[in-house]
Amino acid sequence: MITPLKNTALHELLVKPILFDANIFMVGISERISNKNCSFDNMMQLYIKPLFESFTNIYIHQEVYNELDDESKKFVDGYIGKNVTLVDEGHLYGKDPKYTIIFNRIANHELVNYKRGRSKDKGEVYSLAYAAYHNMNYFCSKEIMVDNVARELEELKDIDIITFDIILLQAYVYYVIKNDKSYCKGLKSMYKKYCADVIKRHKLPKTFSEYIKESQKYL
């Protein structure tokens, strides 16, 4: 089982600075209209609200915020100034050698191939560069590309990529503390459906129940 929780227990992770990507709001978005379980309200209640209620030091890059739809922006706005801080590049590119090198190394990676100004992957590249420059953890629900890039670049070796399984684990803990079991079935379903890739890559248990058991020592 490969997990950053081996280095930083979940309760410690919750108080460390962490950068969120726009994809946290986009899980199941392709089925949002056809499947009520994928509605924003349902996803918000299942894991987004527990996420924002649990992490105490959240950063969101302005480029990521700009990508959000009105519904997601409204949700984030409710936490700005509390435990959420919007950040930007701060005119570092081209002026600060360290930041410029980090940004270019990420952008030029074969899995990314990003050109400044292009909208596709903009939020992820800017966020990763910010996380690497400021040495903070990074969460992205669609972490395949991010995870692989982080493993290969020296500039990202100290950055923990927080994969979606950990977010579902925290949502589970959040509801256990509230003695609310009504969301357990939904979290199990999400683990099976949306963690399939990370389960394979990180050798995680196949079921959410088994995953919870194996994660007990990392809480």
C-alpha positions in Angstrom: 0.0 0.0 0.0 1.6 3.2 -1.2 0.4 6.2 0.7 1.8 9.5 1.9 0.1 8.8 5.2 3.0 6.5 6.0 5.1 9.7 6.3 2.4 12.0 7.7 -0.5 10.7 9.6 -4.0 11.9 8.6 -4.6 14.1 11.6 -1.2 15.8 11.0 -1.9 16.2 7.3 -5.1 18.1 8.1 -3.2 21.0 9.7 -0.4 21.3 7.1 -0.7 23.8 4.2 -2.2 22.1 1.1 -3.0 23.2 -2.4 -6.3 22.1 -3.9 -6.9 21.6 -7.7 -10.1 22.4 -9.6 -10.6 18.7 -10.2 -11.9 18.2 -6.7 -15.1 19.7 -7.9 -15.3 17.7 -11.1 -15.6 14.1 -9.9 -18.5 12.5 -11.7 -19.2 15.8 -13.6 -19.8 13.9 -16.9 -22.8 12.1 -15.2 -24.0 15.1 -13.2 -27.2 15.5 -15.3 -28.1 11.9 -15.9 -27.2 10.5 -12.4 -28.6 12.3 -9.3 -25.8 10.6 -7.2 -23.3 12.7 -9.2 -25.1 16.0 -8.6 -23.0 18.8 -7.1 -25.2 18.8 -4.0 -24.6 15.1 -3.4 -20.8 15.3 -4.1 -20.6 18.4 -1.9 -22.3 16.5 1.0 -20.3 13.3 0.4 -16.8 14.6 0.4 -16.3 18.2 -0.6 -17.8 19.7 2.6 -16.0 17.2 4.8 -12.8 18.2 2.9 -13.2 21.9 3.5 -14.4 21.4 7.1 -11.4 19.2 8.0 -8.3 20.8 6.4 -7.3 24.0 8.3 -4.9 25.6 5.9 -6.2 25.4 2.3 -4.7 27.3 -0.6 -6.3 27.6 -4.1 -4.4 29.1 -7.0 -6.2 32.0 -8.7 -5.9 30.1 -12.0 -7.8 27.2 -10.5 -10.4 29.4 -9.0 -11.0 30.9 -12.4 -11.7 27.5 -13.8 -14.5 26.8 -11.4 -18.2 27.0 -12.3 -20.5 29.4 -10.4 -21.7 26.7 -8.1 -18.2 25.7 -7.0 -17.0 29.3 -6.7 -20.0 30.1 -4.4 -19.0 27.2 -2.2 -15.3 28.2 -2.0 -16.3 31.8 -1.4 -17.9 30.7 1.9 -14.5 29.6 3.2 -12.2 32.3 1.9 -10.8 34.3 4.8 -11.5 31.4 7.1 -9.4 28.4 6.2 -9.0 29.1 2.4 -6.6 31.5 0.9 -6.5 32.4 -2.8 -2.9 32.8 -4.2 -1.3 33.7 -7.5 2.0 33.5 -9.3 3.1 36.9 -7.8 5.0 37.9 -11.0 7.7 35.4 -10.1 8.0 33.8 -13.6 10.9 35.3 -15.5 12.1 37.2 -12.4 12.7 34.5 -9.8 15.2 31.9 -11.2 14.1 29.2 -8.8 10.4 29.5 -9.6 11.0 29.9 -13.4 13.0 26.7 -13.5 10.4 24.8 -11.5 7.6 26.0 -13.7 9.5 25.2 -16.9 10.5 21.7 -15.7 6.9 20.9 -15.0 5.5 22.5 -18.2 8.1 20.8 -20.4 7.7 17.3 -18.9 6.6 14.9 -21.6 3.4 14.1 -19.8 2.4 17.7 -19.6 3.8 19.7 -22.6 2.2 22.9 -21.4 2.7 26.3 -23.1 2.1 29.4 -21.0 -1.2 31.0 -21.9 -2.9 27.8 -22.9 -6.1 27.1 -20.9 -5.8 23.3 -20.9 -3.9 22.0 -17.8 -3.3 25.6 -16.8 -4.6 25.2 -13.2 -2.6 22.0 -12.6 0.7 23.4 -13.9 0.5 26.7 -12.0 -0.7 24.9 -8.9 2.1 22.3 -9.0 4.7 25.1 -9.6 3.3 27.0 -6.6 3.3 23.9 -4.4 6.9 23.0 -5.3 8.2 26.5 -4.9 6.5 26.9 -1.5 7.0 23.3 -0.4 3.4 22.3 0.3 1.3 19.3 -0.3 -1.0 19.1 -3.3 -4.4 17.5 -3.8 -5.8 16.6 -7.2 -8.6 14.1 -7.8 -7.4 13.3 -11.3 -3.9 12.6 -10.1 -2.6 10.2 -12.7 -0.5 12.8 -14.6 0.4 14.8 -11.5 1.4 11.7 -9.5 3.7 10.4 -12.3 5.3 13.8 -12.9 5.9 14.3 -9.2 7.7 10.9 -9.0 10.0 11.8 -11.9 10.9 15.5 -11.2 13.5 16.3 -8.6 11.8 19.7 -8.0 8.7 17.8 -6.7 10.4 15.1 -4.6 9.4 16.7 -1.3 5.8 17.3 -2.4 3.2 14.7 -1.3 0.4 14.2 -3.9 -2.7 13.6 -1.9 -4.8 11.1 -3.9 -8.5 10.8 -3.9 -8.6 7.7 -1.7 -7.2 9.9 1.2 -10.0 12.4 0.7 -12.6 9.7 0.9 -10.9 8.3 4.0 -11.1 11.8 5.7 -14.8 12.1 4.7 -15.4 8.7 6.4 -13.6 9.9 9.5 -15.6 13.1 9.4 -18.9 11.3 9.5 -17.8 8.7 12.1 -17.0 11.6 14.4 -20.5 12.9 13.8 -21.9 9.4 14.3 -23.5 9.6 10.9 -23.5 6.3 8.9 -25.8 7.5 6.2 -22.9 8.4 3.8 -20.9 5.2 4.2 -22.6 3.5 1.2 -21.9 6.5 -1.0 -18.3 6.6 0.0 -17.8 2.9 -0.7 -19.3 3.4 -4.2 -17.1 6.4 -4.9 -14.0 4.5 -3.8 -14.8 1.6 -6.2 -15.7 3.9 -9.1 -13.3 6.8 -8.9 -10.2 5.3 -7.2 -9.8 2.4 -9.6 -6.6 3.8 -11.1 -4.9 4.7 -7.9 -5.9 1.4 -6.4 -4.0 -0.3 -9.1 -1.0 2.1 -9.1 -0.6 2.3 -5.4 -1.6 -1.3 -4.6 -4.5 -0.3 -2.4 -7.1 -2.7 -1.1 -9.9 -3.4 -3.6 -12.8 -2.4 -1.3 -13.3 0.7 0.9 -13.9 -1.4 4.0 -10.5 -3.1 3.6 -8.9 0.2 2.8 -10.3 1.7 6.1 -9.0 -1.3 8.0 -5.5 -1.0 6.5 -5.5 2.8 7.1 -6.3 2.6 10.8 -2.6 3.0 11.8 -2.2 6.1 9.7 -5.1 8.1 11.2 
